[in-house]
């Protein structure tokens, strides 16, 4: 006999599926719906894979606030894993959909130090910042002068006002 599952259970199942790093997923949802949780879980599951290096993962968000929140959540989880006893760590790994064992616990506990040792930490930034870093790395290929500058909103408004005055 099949029982209908609640909307909350359906959403949690969809989030769990989207957090699987082996599944291609596009996460688009309204504010407060769990996007950052899904992406954080996805990164954690990637990091737990044997042979996966933290410096090979790039996380992109739309806002600086979302990037900072994701960085904070990852640091908290990894820090908690480094200090957790076996039983608590097993519960947390199972909640991610991982099968706990001694090897996985050892990997989980080592991740905090691995991420801390990365120059600049994990690469979590906004789409705009990532694109700007690409343009700074390859300005000539993009047809830009090597010392180009990106206008901030306030500076652009000031230049526009100056141009209007001149006309």
Beta strands, then each sheet from edge to edge (+ up, - down):
strand 1: 58-61
strand 2: 123-126
sheet 1: 1+ 2+
end
